[in-house]
Amino acid sequence: MGSLVCTQCGKTFHFDVVPRRGAICFKCHVQSVNLGFTYGRDNFHGPTIKERERNILANAERNGVEPQYVGNK
Protein backbone atom coordinates (compact mmCIF):
# COMPACT_ATOMS: atom_id res chain seq x y z
CA MET A 1 0.00 0.00 0.00
CA GLY A 2 1.32 3.41 -0.91
CA SER A 3 0.35 7.04 -0.82
CA LEU A 4 0.68 9.94 -3.22
CA VAL A 5 -0.11 13.65 -3.16
CA CYS A 6 -2.67 14.65 -5.80
CA THR A 7 -1.18 17.03 -8.35
CA GLN A 8 -4.50 18.86 -8.79
CA CYS A 9 -5.98 19.29 -5.30
CA GLY A 10 -2.94 18.60 -3.10
CA LYS A 11 -4.62 15.96 -0.90
CA THR A 12 -2.84 12.75 0.04
CA PHE A 13 -4.53 9.57 -1.15
CA HIS A 14 -3.70 5.94 -0.52
CA PHE A 15 -3.72 3.05 -2.99
CA ASP A 16 -3.18 -0.70 -3.06
CA VAL A 17 -2.00 -0.81 -6.69
CA VAL A 18 -0.31 2.13 -8.41
CA PRO A 19 -3.09 3.93 -10.32
CA ARG A 20 -2.75 4.16 -14.11
CA ARG A 21 -4.00 7.76 -14.05
CA GLY A 22 -0.84 8.87 -12.22
CA ALA A 23 -0.70 11.07 -9.13
CA ILE A 24 -4.31 12.23 -9.41
CA CYS A 25 -6.86 11.27 -6.75
CA PHE A 26 -10.09 9.57 -7.80
CA LYS A 27 -12.21 12.65 -7.05
CA CYS A 28 -10.18 14.85 -9.42
CA HIS A 29 -10.07 12.07 -12.00
CA VAL A 30 -13.88 11.70 -12.02
CA GLN A 31 -14.33 15.48 -12.42
CA SER A 32 -12.15 15.40 -15.53
CA VAL A 33 -14.09 12.57 -17.19
CA ASN A 34 -16.61 13.79 -19.76
CA LEU A 35 -19.78 11.77 -19.37
CA GLY A 36 -21.67 12.43 -22.59
CA PHE A 37 -25.16 11.36 -23.52
CA THR A 38 -25.34 8.80 -26.31
CA TYR A 39 -28.83 9.78 -27.41
CA GLY A 40 -28.75 13.45 -26.44
CA ARG A 41 -29.70 15.23 -23.26
CA ASP A 42 -33.36 15.50 -24.32
CA ASN A 43 -33.82 11.75 -23.95
CA PHE A 44 -32.91 12.00 -20.27
CA HIS A 45 -34.81 15.18 -19.38
CA GLY A 46 -38.32 15.60 -20.69
CA PRO A 47 -40.88 13.36 -22.33
CA THR A 48 -40.03 9.73 -22.95
CA ILE A 49 -39.59 8.29 -26.43
CA LYS A 50 -43.00 6.59 -26.24
CA GLU A 51 -44.69 9.88 -25.20
CA ARG A 52 -43.03 11.66 -28.13
CA GLU A 53 -44.19 8.90 -30.47
CA ARG A 54 -47.79 9.32 -29.26
CA ASN A 55 -47.58 13.09 -29.80
CA ILE A 56 -46.18 12.69 -33.31
CA LEU A 57 -48.91 10.18 -34.24
CA ALA A 58 -51.66 12.37 -32.76
CA ASN A 59 -50.39 15.44 -34.64
CA ALA A 60 -50.18 13.50 -37.90
CA GLU A 61 -53.73 12.13 -37.56
CA ARG A 62 -55.04 15.57 -36.64
CA ASN A 63 -53.46 17.00 -39.81
CA GLY A 64 -54.91 14.23 -41.98
CA VAL A 65 -51.61 12.46 -42.64
CA GLU A 66 -51.41 8.69 -42.44
CA PRO A 67 -48.27 7.96 -40.37
CA GLN A 68 -46.08 5.03 -41.36
CA TYR A 69 -43.14 3.56 -39.51
CA VAL A 70 -39.74 3.59 -41.19
CA GLY A 71 -37.66 0.45 -40.97
CA ASN A 72 -38.59 -2.66 -39.00
CA LYS A 73 -41.38 -2.20 -36.51
N, C-alpha and C positions, 0 to 999 in steps of 0.2 A: 504494500500500500504506500502511495506517495502523496505528495501535495505540491501544488503549483499556485502561483499568484496570477490571477486573471489579468491579461494585458489590456482589457477594456474597462473593467470596473474596479480592479485592484483588490478584490476579495480573494482570500485563500480558499481553494477547494481541494478536496481529497478524492483520490481515485484508486481503484484496484488494478486496472490495466491502463496504460498510457493512452489517453484519448487521441483519436486520429485528427481531431480538429485543432490540436495544438494546445497552447496555454490559454484557452478561452473557457470560462465556466459554462455550464449547461444553460443557465438563464440567459446569458449574452448570446450564446449560439442560437437558441430558439428565437430570440428577437430578430436575428439577422436572416432567418429562414423566411422566404416568401411563400406563403401558403395561398396559392391562387385557386380560383374556382374553375373547374373544368367546364361547366355548362353556363357560366356567367353568374354574377351576383343576383340577378333577378330570380333565378330558380331557387334561391335559398331565402329570399325575403320577398314576400308578396304571395300572389295566388299560385296554387299548385298547377302542374302541367294539365291535370285532368280538369280543373276549373277553367283554365284558359281554353282548353279544347271545347268545353261546353259553351263558353262565351262566343267563340269563333263560329261554332255550328249554329247557335241561336241567331247571331248577326247575319249569317249567310241565308238562313231560312227566312228571316224577316225581310231581307232584300230581294227575295225571290230567286236566289241562286241555289242550285242543287250541289251541296258539298260532296266531294269525293276524296277518299284517302289516297295518298301517294305512296307507292311502295307496297310492302307486305303488311297487311293488317287483318 
